[in-house]
Amino acid sequence: MGKEDTLELRWFLAVLRRRAWLIVGCTLLATVIAFAVTSRMPPTYEATTTLLVIPAEQMRTTEYNTLMAGELLAVT
């Protein structure tokens, strides 16, 4: 690491130190604007699901009993 590299690093750090208020300020401003915009947007998520419960085919029952068994299985 030569003397030029050390001077460039010191120069870069000095610029960052002098402009730290600008970097922090811009970051905070962007955060506040992003929060304001997203908080005013309506939620756009939506979810649906379908649960199909079919009793085993081995059961030889009437249609009504099959529907009732499916309903009871869906509750559990």
HTML snippet that shows the backbone in 3Dmol.js (N, CA, C, O; Angstrom):
<script src="https://3Dmol.org/build/3Dmol-min.js"></script>
<div id="view" style="width:600px;height:400px;position:relative"></div>
<script>
const pdb = `
ATOM      1  N   MET A   1       0.853  -1.158   0.000  1.00  0.00           N
ATOM      2  CA  MET A   1       0.000   0.000   0.000  1.00  0.00           C
ATOM      3  C   MET A   1       0.902   1.225   0.000  1.00  0.00           C
ATOM      4  O   MET A   1       1.631   1.483   0.958  1.00  0.00           O
ATOM      5  N   GLY A   2       0.838   1.955  -1.069  1.00  0.00           N
ATOM      6  CA  GLY A   2       1.703   3.119  -1.210  1.00  0.00           C
ATOM      7  C   GLY A   2       1.119   4.355  -0.557  1.00  0.00           C
ATOM      8  O   GLY A   2       0.016   4.339  -0.009  1.00  0.00           O
ATOM      9  N   LYS A   3       1.897   5.433  -0.633  1.00  0.00           N
ATOM     10  CA  LYS A   3       1.478   6.690  -0.023  1.00  0.00           C
ATOM     11  C   LYS A   3       0.262   7.273  -0.739  1.00  0.00           C
ATOM     12  O   LYS A   3      -0.592   7.893  -0.105  1.00  0.00           O
ATOM     13  N   GLU A   4       0.178   7.079  -2.048  1.00  0.00           N
ATOM     14  CA  GLU A   4      -0.970   7.589  -2.807  1.00  0.00           C
ATOM     15  C   GLU A   4      -2.249   6.902  -2.378  1.00  0.00           C
ATOM     16  O   GLU A   4      -3.292   7.546  -2.263  1.00  0.00           O
ATOM     17  N   ASP A   5      -2.184   5.598  -2.139  1.00  0.00           N
ATOM     18  CA  ASP A   5      -3.368   4.862  -1.699  1.00  0.00           C
ATOM     19  C   ASP A   5      -3.847   5.372  -0.344  1.00  0.00           C
ATOM     20  O   ASP A   5      -5.051   5.506  -0.123  1.00  0.00           O
ATOM     21  N   THR A   6      -2.922   5.656   0.556  1.00  0.00           N
ATOM     22  CA  THR A   6      -3.277   6.157   1.876  1.00  0.00           C
ATOM     23  C   THR A   6      -3.920   7.537   1.766  1.00  0.00           C
ATOM     24  O   THR A   6      -4.892   7.828   2.463  1.00  0.00           O
ATOM     25  N   LEU A   7      -3.389   8.371   0.910  1.00  0.00           N
ATOM     26  CA  LEU A   7      -3.954   9.711   0.731  1.00  0.00           C
ATOM     27  C   LEU A   7      -5.347   9.639   0.117  1.00  0.00           C
ATOM     28  O   LEU A   7      -6.236  10.393   0.515  1.00  0.00           O
ATOM     29  N   GLU A   8      -5.551   8.740  -0.850  1.00  0.00           N
ATOM     30  CA  GLU A   8      -6.883   8.599  -1.454  1.00  0.00           C
ATOM     31  C   GLU A   8      -7.895   8.111  -0.426  1.00  0.00           C
ATOM     32  O   GLU A   8      -9.033   8.578  -0.394  1.00  0.00           O
ATOM     33  N   LEU A   9      -7.476   7.175   0.410  1.00  0.00           N
ATOM     34  CA  LEU A   9      -8.369   6.671   1.436  1.00  0.00           C
ATOM     35  C   LEU A   9      -8.702   7.761   2.442  1.00  0.00           C
ATOM     36  O   LEU A   9      -9.859   7.903   2.837  1.00  0.00           O
ATOM     37  N   ARG A  10      -7.712   8.528   2.860  1.00  0.00           N
ATOM     38  CA  ARG A  10      -7.959   9.625   3.792  1.00  0.00           C
ATOM     39  C   ARG A  10      -8.866  10.679   3.168  1.00  0.00           C
ATOM     40  O   ARG A  10      -9.762  11.205   3.829  1.00  0.00           O
ATOM     41  N   TRP A  11      -8.631  10.989   1.888  1.00  0.00           N
ATOM     42  CA  TRP A  11      -9.469  11.966   1.192  1.00  0.00           C
ATOM     43  C   TRP A  11     -10.911  11.472   1.126  1.00  0.00           C
ATOM     44  O   TRP A  11     -11.846  12.230   1.382  1.00  0.00           O
ATOM     45  N   PHE A  12     -11.084  10.196   0.779  1.00  0.00           N
ATOM     46  CA  PHE A  12     -12.414   9.602   0.680  1.00  0.00           C
ATOM     47  C   PHE A  12     -13.130   9.629   2.028  1.00  0.00           C
ATOM     48  O   PHE A  12     -14.304   9.991   2.092  1.00  0.00           O
ATOM     49  N   LEU A  13     -12.449   9.255   3.095  1.00  0.00           N
ATOM     50  CA  LEU A  13     -13.043   9.276   4.428  1.00  0.00           C
ATOM     51  C   LEU A  13     -13.372  10.702   4.876  1.00  0.00           C
ATOM     52  O   LEU A  13     -14.379  10.926   5.548  1.00  0.00           O
ATOM     53  N   ALA A  14     -12.531  11.657   4.508  1.00  0.00           N
ATOM     54  CA  ALA A  14     -12.804  13.051   4.861  1.00  0.00           C
ATOM     55  C   ALA A  14     -14.052  13.557   4.141  1.00  0.00           C
ATOM     56  O   ALA A  14     -14.864  14.270   4.731  1.00  0.00           O
ATOM     57  N   VAL A  15     -14.203  13.196   2.888  1.00  0.00           N
ATOM     58  CA  VAL A  15     -15.403  13.591   2.137  1.00  0.00           C
ATOM     59  C   VAL A  15     -16.635  12.953   2.759  1.00  0.00           C
ATOM     60  O   VAL A  15     -17.658  13.617   2.925  1.00  0.00           O
ATOM     61  N   LEU A  16     -16.549  11.675   3.105  1.00  0.00           N
ATOM     62  CA  LEU A  16     -17.679  11.009   3.750  1.00  0.00           C
ATOM     63  C   LEU A  16     -18.032  11.673   5.083  1.00  0.00           C
ATOM     64  O   LEU A  16     -19.208  11.839   5.406  1.00  0.00           O
ATOM     65  N   ARG A  17     -17.018  12.047   5.844  1.00  0.00           N
ATOM     66  CA  ARG A  17     -17.250  12.673   7.143  1.00  0.00           C
ATOM     67  C   ARG A  17     -17.907  14.042   6.963  1.00  0.00           C
ATOM     68  O   ARG A  17     -18.808  14.402   7.721  1.00  0.00           O
ATOM     69  N   ARG A  18     -17.462  14.801   5.968  1.00  0.00           N
ATOM     70  CA  ARG A  18     -18.044  16.125   5.735  1.00  0.00           C
ATOM     71  C   ARG A  18     -19.481  16.032   5.229  1.00  0.00           C
ATOM     72  O   ARG A  18     -20.318  16.873   5.558  1.00  0.00           O
ATOM     73  N   ARG A  19     -19.758  15.023   4.442  1.00  0.00           N
ATOM     74  CA  ARG A  19     -21.087  14.877   3.832  1.00  0.00           C
ATOM     75  C   ARG A  19     -21.969  13.867   4.562  1.00  0.00           C
ATOM     76  O   ARG A  19     -22.991  13.451   4.016  1.00  0.00           O
ATOM     77  N   ALA A  20     -21.611  13.467   5.754  1.00  0.00           N
ATOM     78  CA  ALA A  20     -22.390  12.477   6.494  1.00  0.00           C
ATOM     79  C   ALA A  20     -23.810  12.981   6.747  1.00  0.00           C
ATOM     80  O   ALA A  20     -24.763  12.206   6.660  1.00  0.00           O
ATOM     81  N   TRP A  21     -23.961  14.254   7.055  1.00  0.00           N
ATOM     82  CA  TRP A  21     -25.292  14.809   7.305  1.00  0.00           C
ATOM     83  C   TRP A  21     -26.179  14.695   6.069  1.00  0.00           C
ATOM     84  O   TRP A  21     -27.383  14.464   6.177  1.00  0.00           O
ATOM     85  N   LEU A  22     -25.570  14.858   4.890  1.00  0.00           N
ATOM     86  CA  LEU A  22     -26.331  14.763   3.647  1.00  0.00           C
ATOM     87  C   LEU A  22     -26.743  13.313   3.378  1.00  0.00           C
ATOM     88  O   LEU A  22     -27.871  13.055   2.960  1.00  0.00           O
ATOM     89  N   ILE A  23     -25.849  12.389   3.613  1.00  0.00           N
ATOM     90  CA  ILE A  23     -26.148  10.971   3.400  1.00  0.00           C
ATOM     91  C   ILE A  23     -27.248  10.511   4.348  1.00  0.00           C
ATOM     92  O   ILE A  23     -28.198   9.850   3.929  1.00  0.00           O
ATOM     93  N   VAL A  24     -27.120  10.861   5.625  1.00  0.00           N
ATOM     94  CA  VAL A  24     -28.124  10.470   6.615  1.00  0.00           C
ATOM     95  C   VAL A  24     -29.453  11.166   6.325  1.00  0.00           C
ATOM     96  O   VAL A  24     -30.509  10.542   6.420  1.00  0.00           O
ATOM     97  N   GLY A  25     -29.411  12.425   5.980  1.00  0.00           N
ATOM     98  CA  GLY A  25     -30.629  13.175   5.691  1.00  0.00           C
ATOM     99  C   GLY A  25     -31.387  12.612   4.494  1.00  0.00           C
ATOM    100  O   GLY A  25     -32.608  12.459   4.542  1.00  0.00           O
ATOM    101  N   CYS A  26     -30.668  12.306   3.429  1.00  0.00           N
ATOM    102  CA  CYS A  26     -31.314  11.732   2.242  1.00  0.00           C
ATOM    103  C   CYS A  26     -31.914  10.361   2.544  1.00  0.00           C
ATOM    104  O   CYS A  26     -32.997  10.026   2.063  1.00  0.00           O
ATOM    105  N   THR A  27     -31.207   9.583   3.337  1.00  0.00           N
ATOM    106  CA  THR A  27     -31.719   8.267   3.707  1.00  0.00           C
ATOM    107  C   THR A  27     -32.991   8.395   4.532  1.00  0.00           C
ATOM    108  O   THR A  27     -33.963   7.681   4.284  1.00  0.00           O
ATOM    109  N   LEU A  28     -32.996   9.293   5.508  1.00  0.00           N
ATOM    110  CA  LEU A  28     -34.188   9.498   6.324  1.00  0.00           C
ATOM    111  C   LEU A  28     -35.345  10.060   5.505  1.00  0.00           C
ATOM    112  O   LEU A  28     -36.489   9.639   5.678  1.00  0.00           O
ATOM    113  N   LEU A  29     -35.059  10.995   4.628  1.00  0.00           N
ATOM    114  CA  LEU A  29     -36.100  11.565   3.776  1.00  0.00           C
ATOM    115  C   LEU A  29     -36.720  10.498   2.881  1.00  0.00           C
ATOM    116  O   LEU A  29     -37.942  10.441   2.743  1.00  0.00           O
ATOM    117  N   ALA A  30     -35.901   9.665   2.278  1.00  0.00           N
ATOM    118  CA  ALA A  30     -36.415   8.588   1.429  1.00  0.00           C
ATOM    119  C   ALA A  30     -37.248   7.601   2.234  1.00  0.00           C
ATOM    120  O   ALA A  30     -38.263   7.103   1.746  1.00  0.00           O
ATOM    121  N   THR A  31     -36.826   7.314   3.465  1.00  0.00           N
ATOM    122  CA  THR A  31     -37.581   6.401   4.319  1.00  0.00           C
ATOM    123  C   THR A  31     -38.941   6.979   4.677  1.00  0.00           C
ATOM    124  O   THR A  31     -39.946   6.269   4.638  1.00  0.00           O
ATOM    125  N   VAL A  32     -38.982   8.249   5.023  1.00  0.00           N
ATOM    126  CA  VAL A  32     -40.247   8.895   5.386  1.00  0.00           C
ATOM    127  C   VAL A  32     -41.180   8.953   4.180  1.00  0.00           C
ATOM    128  O   VAL A  32     -42.376   8.695   4.317  1.00  0.00           O
ATOM    129  N   ILE A  33     -40.666   9.279   3.023  1.00  0.00           N
ATOM    130  CA  ILE A  33     -41.500   9.346   1.819  1.00  0.00           C
ATOM    131  C   ILE A  33     -42.034   7.959   1.466  1.00  0.00           C
ATOM    132  O   ILE A  33     -43.211   7.815   1.136  1.00  0.00           O
ATOM    133  N   ALA A  34     -41.188   6.951   1.533  1.00  0.00           N
ATOM    134  CA  ALA A  34     -41.630   5.588   1.226  1.00  0.00           C
ATOM    135  C   ALA A  34     -42.703   5.128   2.209  1.00  0.00           C
ATOM    136  O   ALA A  34     -43.675   4.488   1.807  1.00  0.00           O
ATOM    137  N   PHE A  35     -42.538   5.445   3.482  1.00  0.00           N
ATOM    138  CA  PHE A  35     -43.548   5.076   4.473  1.00  0.00           C
ATOM    139  C   PHE A  35     -44.864   5.794   4.205  1.00  0.00           C
ATOM    140  O   PHE A  35     -45.932   5.186   4.280  1.00  0.00           O
ATOM    141  N   ALA A  36     -44.791   7.081   3.894  1.00  0.00           N
ATOM    142  CA  ALA A  36     -46.012   7.854   3.635  1.00  0.00           C
ATOM    143  C   ALA A  36     -46.761   7.317   2.421  1.00  0.00           C
ATOM    144  O   ALA A  36     -47.987   7.208   2.444  1.00  0.00           O
ATOM    145  N   VAL A  37     -46.037   6.985   1.376  1.00  0.00           N
ATOM    146  CA  VAL A  37     -46.683   6.492   0.162  1.00  0.00           C
ATOM    147  C   VAL A  37     -47.305   5.120   0.400  1.00  0.00           C
ATOM    148  O   VAL A  37     -48.448   4.888   0.007  1.00  0.00           O
ATOM    149  N   THR A  38     -46.575   4.213   1.032  1.00  0.00           N
ATOM    150  CA  THR A  38     -47.092   2.860   1.222  1.00  0.00           C
ATOM    151  C   THR A  38     -48.200   2.801   2.265  1.00  0.00           C
ATOM    152  O   THR A  38     -49.057   1.920   2.194  1.00  0.00           O
ATOM    153  N   SER A  39     -48.205   3.703   3.219  1.00  0.00           N
ATOM    154  CA  SER A  39     -49.274   3.681   4.216  1.00  0.00           C
ATOM    155  C   SER A  39     -50.589   4.190   3.648  1.00  0.00           C
ATOM    156  O   SER A  39     -51.649   3.851   4.173  1.00  0.00           O
ATOM    157  N   ARG A  40     -50.552   4.985   2.604  1.00  0.00           N
ATOM    158  CA  ARG A  40     -51.771   5.495   1.978  1.00  0.00           C
ATOM    159  C   ARG A  40     -52.319   4.564   0.894  1.00  0.00           C
ATOM    160  O   ARG A  40     -53.437   4.763   0.421  1.00  0.00           O
ATOM    161  N   MET A  41     -51.560   3.572   0.505  1.00  0.00           N
ATOM    162  CA  MET A  41     -52.016   2.647  -0.528  1.00  0.00           C
ATOM    163  C   MET A  41     -52.978   1.630   0.077  1.00  0.00           C
ATOM    164  O   MET A  41     -52.758   1.153   1.190  1.00  0.00           O
ATOM    165  N   PRO A  42     -54.039   1.297  -0.648  1.00  0.00           N
ATOM    166  CA  PRO A  42     -54.957   0.277  -0.128  1.00  0.00           C
ATOM    167  C   PRO A  42     -54.288  -1.101  -0.218  1.00  0.00           C
ATOM    168  O   PRO A  42     -53.495  -1.348  -1.127  1.00  0.00           O
ATOM    169  N   PRO A  43     -54.608  -1.993   0.721  1.00  0.00           N
ATOM    170  CA  PRO A  43     -54.026  -3.325   0.656  1.00  0.00           C
ATOM    171  C   PRO A  43     -54.526  -4.060  -0.590  1.00  0.00           C
ATOM    172  O   PRO A  43     -55.704  -3.969  -0.935  1.00  0.00           O
ATOM    173  N   THR A  44     -53.661  -4.763  -1.241  1.00  0.00           N
ATOM    174  CA  THR A  44     -54.021  -5.432  -2.488  1.00  0.00           C
ATOM    175  C   THR A  44     -53.928  -6.943  -2.396  1.00  0.00           C
ATOM    176  O   THR A  44     -53.961  -7.625  -3.420  1.00  0.00           O
ATOM    177  N   TYR A  45     -53.814  -7.476  -1.197  1.00  0.00           N
ATOM    178  CA  TYR A  45     -53.714  -8.923  -1.068  1.00  0.00           C
ATOM    179  C   TYR A  45     -55.107  -9.529  -1.001  1.00  0.00           C
ATOM    180  O   TYR A  45     -56.059  -8.896  -0.545  1.00  0.00           O
ATOM    181  N   GLU A  46     -55.202 -10.748  -1.459  1.00  0.00           N
ATOM    182  CA  GLU A  46     -56.465 -11.460  -1.440  1.00  0.00           C
ATOM    183  C   GLU A  46     -56.148 -12.944  -1.440  1.00  0.00           C
ATOM    184  O   GLU A  46     -55.253 -13.396  -2.156  1.00  0.00           O
ATOM    185  N   ALA A  47     -56.870 -13.689  -0.651  1.00  0.00           N
ATOM    186  CA  ALA A  47     -56.625 -15.130  -0.590  1.00  0.00           C
ATOM    187  C   ALA A  47     -57.951 -15.865  -0.557  1.00  0.00           C
ATOM    188  O   ALA A  47     -58.898 -15.437   0.102  1.00  0.00           O
ATOM    189  N   THR A  48     -58.005 -16.960  -1.265  1.00  0.00           N
ATOM    190  CA  THR A  48     -59.167 -17.842  -1.231  1.00  0.00           C
ATOM    191  C   THR A  48     -58.675 -19.269  -1.128  1.00  0.00           C
ATOM    192  O   THR A  48     -57.562 -19.598  -1.539  1.00  0.00           O
ATOM    193  N   THR A  49     -59.524 -20.099  -0.576  1.00  0.00           N
ATOM    194  CA  THR A  49     -59.179 -21.514  -0.463  1.00  0.00           C
ATOM    195  C   THR A  49     -60.441 -22.344  -0.560  1.00  0.00           C
ATOM    196  O   THR A  49     -61.532 -21.893  -0.210  1.00  0.00           O
ATOM    197  N   THR A  50     -60.279 -23.543  -1.033  1.00  0.00           N
ATOM    198  CA  THR A  50     -61.396 -24.474  -1.141  1.00  0.00           C
ATOM    199  C   THR A  50     -60.951 -25.790  -0.536  1.00  0.00           C
ATOM    200  O   THR A  50     -59.889 -26.317  -0.867  1.00  0.00           O
ATOM    201  N   LEU A  51     -61.772 -26.310   0.350  1.00  0.00           N
ATOM    202  CA  LEU A  51     -61.486 -27.582   0.988  1.00  0.00           C
ATOM    203  C   LEU A  51     -62.529 -28.576   0.516  1.00  0.00           C
ATOM    204  O   LEU A  51     -63.723 -28.389   0.750  1.00  0.00           O
ATOM    205  N   LEU A  52     -62.089 -29.615  -0.136  1.00  0.00           N
ATOM    206  CA  LEU A  52     -62.981 -30.629  -0.656  1.00  0.00           C
ATOM    207  C   LEU A  52     -62.808 -31.876   0.188  1.00  0.00           C
ATOM    208  O   LEU A  52     -61.733 -32.476   0.217  1.00  0.00           O
ATOM    209  N   VAL A  53     -63.871 -32.260   0.871  1.00  0.00           N
ATOM    210  CA  VAL A  53     -63.837 -33.439   1.734  1.00  0.00           C
ATOM    211  C   VAL A  53     -64.752 -34.489   1.128  1.00  0.00           C
ATOM    212  O   VAL A  53     -65.951 -34.265   0.964  1.00  0.00           O
ATOM    213  N   ILE A  54     -64.178 -35.628   0.799  1.00  0.00           N
ATOM    214  CA  ILE A  54     -64.951 -36.719   0.216  1.00  0.00           C
ATOM    215  C   ILE A  54     -64.741 -37.951   1.082  1.00  0.00           C
ATOM    216  O   ILE A  54     -63.605 -38.383   1.276  1.00  0.00           O
ATOM    217  N   PRO A  55     -65.813 -38.520   1.601  1.00  0.00           N
ATOM    218  CA  PRO A  55     -65.663 -39.750   2.378  1.00  0.00           C
ATOM    219  C   PRO A  55     -65.134 -40.885   1.504  1.00  0.00           C
ATOM    220  O   PRO A  55     -65.211 -40.828   0.277  1.00  0.00           O
ATOM    221  N   ALA A  56     -64.612 -41.888   2.137  1.00  0.00           N
ATOM    222  CA  ALA A  56     -64.064 -43.036   1.402  1.00  0.00           C
ATOM    223  C   ALA A  56     -65.156 -43.697   0.581  1.00  0.00           C
ATOM    224  O   ALA A  56     -66.316 -43.737   0.991  1.00  0.00           O
ATOM    225  N   GLU A  57     -64.778 -44.216  -0.584  1.00  0.00           N
ATOM    226  CA  GLU A  57     -65.758 -44.841  -1.474  1.00  0.00           C
ATOM    227  C   GLU A  57     -66.206 -46.201  -0.969  1.00  0.00           C
ATOM    228  O   GLU A  57     -67.177 -46.757  -1.483  1.00  0.00           O
ATOM    229  N   GLN A  58     -65.541 -46.734  -0.001  1.00  0.00           N
ATOM    230  CA  GLN A  58     -65.898 -48.052   0.517  1.00  0.00           C
ATOM    231  C   GLN A  58     -67.210 -48.004   1.281  1.00  0.00           C
ATOM    232  O   GLN A  58     -67.872 -49.027   1.454  1.00  0.00           O
ATOM    233  N   MET A  59     -67.583 -46.815   1.737  1.00  0.00           N
ATOM    234  CA  MET A  59     -68.823 -46.680   2.497  1.00  0.00           C
ATOM    235  C   MET A  59     -70.014 -46.762   1.548  1.00  0.00           C
ATOM    236  O   MET A  59     -70.091 -45.994   0.589  1.00  0.00           O
ATOM    237  N   ARG A  60     -70.937 -47.677   1.800  1.00  0.00           N
ATOM    238  CA  ARG A  60     -72.153 -47.817   0.985  1.00  0.00           C
ATOM    239  C   ARG A  60     -73.303 -47.156   1.751  1.00  0.00           C
ATOM    240  O   ARG A  60     -74.045 -47.824   2.471  1.00  0.00           O
ATOM    241  N   THR A  61     -73.439 -45.846   1.588  1.00  0.00           N
ATOM    242  CA  THR A  61     -74.484 -45.122   2.304  1.00  0.00           C
ATOM    243  C   THR A  61     -75.305 -44.314   1.333  1.00  0.00           C
ATOM    244  O   THR A  61     -74.990 -44.234   0.145  1.00  0.00           O
ATOM    245  N   THR A  62     -76.354 -43.719   1.843  1.00  0.00           N
ATOM    246  CA  THR A  62     -77.195 -42.878   1.004  1.00  0.00           C
ATOM    247  C   THR A  62     -76.497 -41.549   0.747  1.00  0.00           C
ATOM    248  O   THR A  62     -75.499 -41.227   1.391  1.00  0.00           O
ATOM    249  N   GLU A  63     -77.021 -40.796  -0.183  1.00  0.00           N
ATOM    250  CA  GLU A  63     -76.458 -39.493  -0.540  1.00  0.00           C
ATOM    251  C   GLU A  63     -76.480 -38.533   0.651  1.00  0.00           C
ATOM    252  O   GLU A  63     -75.522 -37.791   0.866  1.00  0.00           O
ATOM    253  N   TYR A  64     -77.564 -38.544   1.423  1.00  0.00           N
ATOM    254  CA  TYR A  64     -77.676 -37.660   2.581  1.00  0.00           C
ATOM    255  C   TYR A  64     -76.601 -37.991   3.608  1.00  0.00           C
ATOM    256  O   TYR A  64     -75.963 -37.089   4.152  1.00  0.00           O
ATOM    257  N   ASN A  65     -76.400 -39.259   3.872  1.00  0.00           N
ATOM    258  CA  ASN A  65     -75.390 -39.661   4.848  1.00  0.00           C
ATOM    259  C   ASN A  65     -73.982 -39.290   4.374  1.00  0.00           C
ATOM    260  O   ASN A  65     -73.127 -38.927   5.181  1.00  0.00           O
ATOM    261  N   THR A  66     -73.753 -39.381   3.091  1.00  0.00           N
ATOM    262  CA  THR A  66     -72.456 -38.998   2.539  1.00  0.00           C
ATOM    263  C   THR A  66     -72.212 -37.508   2.728  1.00  0.00           C
ATOM    264  O   THR A  66     -71.115 -37.101   3.109  1.00  0.00           O
ATOM    265  N   LEU A  67     -73.223 -36.696   2.465  1.00  0.00           N
ATOM    266  CA  LEU A  67     -73.091 -35.253   2.656  1.00  0.00           C
ATOM    267  C   LEU A  67     -72.869 -34.902   4.127  1.00  0.00           C
ATOM    268  O   LEU A  67     -72.040 -34.048   4.441  1.00  0.00           O
ATOM    269  N   MET A  68     -73.593 -35.547   5.014  1.00  0.00           N
ATOM    270  CA  MET A  68     -73.429 -35.277   6.443  1.00  0.00           C
ATOM    271  C   MET A  68     -72.039 -35.699   6.926  1.00  0.00           C
ATOM    272  O   MET A  68     -71.424 -34.998   7.729  1.00  0.00           O
ATOM    273  N   ALA A  69     -71.547 -36.828   6.446  1.00  0.00           N
ATOM    274  CA  ALA A  69     -70.217 -37.275   6.848  1.00  0.00           C
ATOM    275  C   ALA A  69     -69.152 -36.291   6.350  1.00  0.00           C
ATOM    276  O   ALA A  69     -68.203 -35.977   7.069  1.00  0.00           O
ATOM    277  N   GLY A  70     -69.317 -35.811   5.120  1.00  0.00           N
ATOM    278  CA  GLY A  70     -68.377 -34.828   4.588  1.00  0.00           C
ATOM    279  C   GLY A  70     -68.400 -33.535   5.377  1.00  0.00           C
ATOM    280  O   GLY A  70     -67.357 -32.925   5.612  1.00  0.00           O
ATOM    281  N   GLU A  71     -69.597 -33.112   5.791  1.00  0.00           N
ATOM    282  CA  GLU A  71     -69.712 -31.890   6.587  1.00  0.00           C
ATOM    283  C   GLU A  71     -69.055 -32.064   7.950  1.00  0.00           C
ATOM    284  O   GLU A  71     -68.366 -31.160   8.422  1.00  0.00           O
ATOM    285  N   LEU A  72     -69.257 -33.197   8.580  1.00  0.00           N
ATOM    286  CA  LEU A  72     -68.635 -33.456   9.876  1.00  0.00           C
ATOM    287  C   LEU A  72     -67.122 -33.540   9.756  1.00  0.00           C
ATOM    288  O   LEU A  72     -66.402 -33.072  10.639  1.00  0.00           O
ATOM    289  N   LEU A  73     -66.636 -34.128   8.678  1.00  0.00           N
ATOM    290  CA  LEU A  73     -65.187 -34.186   8.467  1.00  0.00           C
ATOM    291  C   LEU A  73     -64.613 -32.796   8.244  1.00  0.00           C
ATOM    292  O   LEU A  73     -63.498 -32.507   8.680  1.00  0.00           O
ATOM    293  N   ALA A  74     -65.364 -31.934   7.569  1.00  0.00           N
ATOM    294  CA  ALA A  74     -64.879 -30.586   7.304  1.00  0.00           C
ATOM    295  C   ALA A  74     -64.798 -29.769   8.591  1.00  0.00           C
ATOM    296  O   ALA A  74     -63.910 -28.928   8.725  1.00  0.00           O
ATOM    297  N   VAL A  75     -65.696 -29.996   9.527  1.00  0.00           N
ATOM    298  CA  VAL A  75     -65.666 -29.273  10.788  1.00  0.00           C
ATOM    299  C   VAL A  75     -64.434 -29.633  11.587  1.00  0.00           C
ATOM    300  O   VAL A  75     -63.843 -28.766  12.231  1.00  0.00           O
ATOM    301  N   THR A  76     -64.032 -30.898  11.561  1.00  0.00           N
ATOM    302  CA  THR A  76     -62.856 -31.310  12.319  1.00  0.00           C
ATOM    303  C   THR A  76     -61.612 -30.814  11.634  1.00  0.00           C
ATOM    304  O   THR A  76     -60.504 -31.055  12.115  1.00  0.00           O
TER     305      THR A  76
END
`;
const viewer = $3Dmol.createViewer("view");
viewer.addModel(pdb, "pdb");
viewer.setStyle({}, {cartoon: {color: "spectrum"}});
viewer.zoomTo();
viewer.render();
</script>
